[in-house]
């Protein structure tokens, strides 16, 4: 069994198209799973949402999805970020916002005779908690216990990694399609293969024209165009 996991597209349709082309080239896959944060931040929220919904794949909710849809109050959010949220909201229809509100917190893959794989956005109990690549092993073990699995994949931090935990268990961060923060300005996605009773994960990076996305932002009326264009170019949060 082979599964492709994408996450954190953040309104970057060019990055999404590059990744989906790569997924098709490396396929076939039994399933594509979307780990959330669909539309907020990038220059093309509506086009991105349309493309992701057209996939018809299992999709889970991310923190910015909740925020866009009105289901999450971000504490002490800077006013400029609220303006970005409102800008993206105006470009989405009510049907899109209803779609986001209805998304689940997790998706479980339970293959016959194989171990369960669980996909969440940040942790099994939160869409906003940050678990970094250097998190203590105890933190990862707790995530696995919360998810009732030995194999857990998540997004949210935009920094892909694969870590074994204990005897054969693993936690995978699938990275970000639309806005990597690990210094590599290429979309990331994860390819998971079930073989010999274990899930094995590979992080895939895809080249694309990130300068075109930065120019798209700067040519728009996006409230934080310069900040987000810099993030696209540098693949850094700051």
C-alpha positions in Angstrom: 0.0 0.0 0.0 1.3 3.5 -0.9 -0.1 6.8 0.4 0.8 10.4 -0.5 0.4 13.0 2.2 0.3 16.7 1.5 -0.2 19.5 4.0 0.0 23.3 4.5 -0.7 24.5 1.0 -1.6 28.0 2.3 -3.1 29.4 -0.9 -0.1 28.6 -3.1 -1.6 27.1 -6.2 1.7 27.0 -8.1 3.3 24.8 -5.4 0.2 22.6 -5.2 0.2 22.0 -9.0 3.9 21.1 -8.9 3.4 18.6 -6.1 0.3 17.0 -7.6 2.2 16.6 -10.9 5.0 14.9 -8.9 2.5 12.7 -7.1 1.0 11.5 -10.4 4.5 10.8 -11.8 5.5 8.7 -8.8 2.1 6.9 -8.5 -0.1 5.1 -8.4 -1.1 5.7 -4.8 -4.1 4.1 -3.1 -4.8 7.4 -1.4 -3.8 11.1 -1.1 -4.4 12.7 2.3 -4.5 16.5 2.9 -3.2 17.5 6.3 -4.9 21.0 6.5 -4.1 24.7 6.3 -5.5 25.0 2.8 -6.0 28.7 1.9 -4.6 31.2 4.4 -1.4 33.2 3.5 -0.7 32.7 -0.2 -1.8 34.8 -3.2 -4.5 32.4 -4.5 -6.8 31.1 -1.7 -9.8 30.5 -3.9 -8.0 28.7 -6.7 -6.2 26.6 -4.2 -9.3 25.7 -2.4 -11.1 24.7 -5.6 -8.2 22.5 -6.6 -8.0 20.8 -3.2 -11.7 20.2 -3.1 -11.7 18.8 -6.6 -9.3 16.1 -5.4 -12.0 14.6 -3.3 -9.4 13.2 -0.9 -9.5 12.8 2.9 -8.8 16.2 4.4 -8.3 17.3 8.0 -8.6 20.7 9.6 -5.7 23.0 10.3 -5.4 25.9 12.7 -5.7 28.5 9.9 -8.7 26.6 8.4 -10.4 27.0 11.8 -9.4 30.6 12.0 -10.7 31.4 8.5 -14.0 29.6 9.2 -14.5 31.3 12.5 -14.0 28.3 14.7 -10.8 29.4 16.4 -9.9 32.6 18.3 -6.2 33.3 18.0 -5.0 34.9 21.2 -3.3 38.3 20.8 -3.2 38.0 17.0 -1.5 41.0 15.4 -3.9 43.2 13.4 -2.0 42.7 10.1 -2.5 38.9 10.3 -6.2 39.5 11.0 -6.2 41.6 7.8 -4.7 38.7 5.9 -7.4 36.4 7.3 -10.1 38.8 6.2 -8.5 39.2 2.8 -8.5 35.4 2.2 -12.0 35.1 3.6 -13.4 37.6 1.1 -12.0 35.4 -1.7 -13.7 32.3 -0.5 -17.4 31.5 -0.8 -19.7 30.5 2.0 -19.6 27.0 0.7 -15.8 26.9 1.1 -16.1 28.2 4.7 -18.7 25.6 5.5 -16.4 22.9 4.0 -13.6 24.0 6.3 -15.9 24.0 9.4 -16.9 20.4 8.7 -13.4 19.0 8.4 -12.3 16.4 11.0 -9.4 16.6 13.4 -7.7 13.4 12.1 -7.8 10.6 9.5 -7.1 7.0 10.2 -5.8 4.5 7.6 -6.4 1.0 8.8 -5.1 -1.5 6.2 -6.2 -5.1 6.5 -3.5 -6.9 8.3 -1.3 -3.8 8.7 -0.6 -1.2 11.3 -2.8 1.9 11.6 -1.5 5.2 10.2 -3.0 8.4 11.7 -2.7 11.8 10.1 -3.3 15.0 12.1 -2.5 18.7 11.6 -0.4 19.5 14.7 -1.1 16.9 17.4 -4.0 14.4 18.0 -5.6 16.9 20.4 -4.7 20.3 19.0 -4.4 22.2 15.7 -2.1 24.8 17.2 0.4 23.0 19.4 4.0 23.1 18.1 6.1 19.9 18.0 9.4 20.7 16.5 11.9 18.2 14.9 14.1 18.2 18.0 11.2 17.5 20.4 12.0 15.1 23.2 11.2 11.5 22.5 8.7 11.6 25.3 6.6 14.2 23.5 6.5 12.0 20.3 5.6 9.0 22.4 2.7 10.9 24.0 1.5 11.9 20.5 1.4 8.3 19.4 -0.4 7.3 22.6 -3.0 10.0 22.1 -3.6 8.8 18.5 -3.7 5.1 19.5 -1.2 4.2 16.9 2.5 3.5 16.2 2.6 5.6 13.1 1.7 9.3 13.1 2.0 11.9 10.4 1.4 15.7 10.8 2.1 19.1 9.3 1.8 22.5 10.9 5.5 23.3 11.6 6.5 23.4 7.9 9.7 21.5 8.7 9.7 17.9 7.4 11.4 15.1 9.2 11.1 11.3 9.9 11.9 10.0 13.4 11.7 6.5 14.7 10.3 6.3 18.2 10.9 3.2 20.3 10.8 -0.2 18.6 9.7 0.5 15.0 7.2 3.2 15.7 7.6 6.5 13.8 6.5 10.1 13.7 6.6 11.9 10.4 6.3 15.6 9.6 5.3 15.9 6.0 6.4 19.5 5.7 4.6 22.2 3.8 3.5 22.4 0.1 3.0 26.1 0.0 5.3 27.7 2.5 8.3 25.7 3.7 10.2 27.1 6.8 13.3 24.9 6.7 15.3 27.1 4.4 14.6 25.0 1.3 12.3 26.9 -1.1 10.7 23.8 -2.5 7.4 22.2 -1.7 7.5 19.1 0.5 5.2 16.1 0.6 5.5 12.6 2.1 5.4 9.2 0.4 4.4 6.4 2.8 4.7 2.7 1.9 3.4 -0.2 3.8 5.7 -3.3 3.6 6.6 -6.1 5.9 4.2 -4.9 8.5 5.7 -1.4 8.8 5.1 2.0 7.3 8.2 3.6 5.7 8.2 7.3 4.9 10.2 9.3 2.4 10.1 13.1 2.2 10.0 14.4 -1.3 11.0 17.9 -2.5 9.7 19.4 -5.7 11.3 22.3 -7.6 9.0 25.0 -8.8 9.0 28.7 -9.7 8.8 30.3 -6.2 9.8 33.7 -7.6 6.6 33.7 -9.6 4.6 33.2 -6.4 6.5 36.1 -4.7 5.8 38.3 -7.7 2.1 37.3 -7.6 1.9 38.4 -4.0 3.7 41.7 -4.6 1.4 42.5 -7.5 -1.7 41.9 -5.4 -3.5 43.8 -2.7 -2.5 41.2 -0.1 -2.2 43.1 3.2 1.2 41.5 4.0 2.5 41.0 0.5 6.1 41.8 1.2 6.3 39.6 4.4 4.8 36.6 2.7 6.8 37.1 -0.5 10.0 37.0 1.6 8.8 33.8 3.3 8.2 32.2 -0.1 11.7 33.3 -1.3 13.7 32.4 1.8 11.6 29.5 3.1 12.0 31.0 6.6 9.3 32.3 9.0 11.2 35.5 9.6 
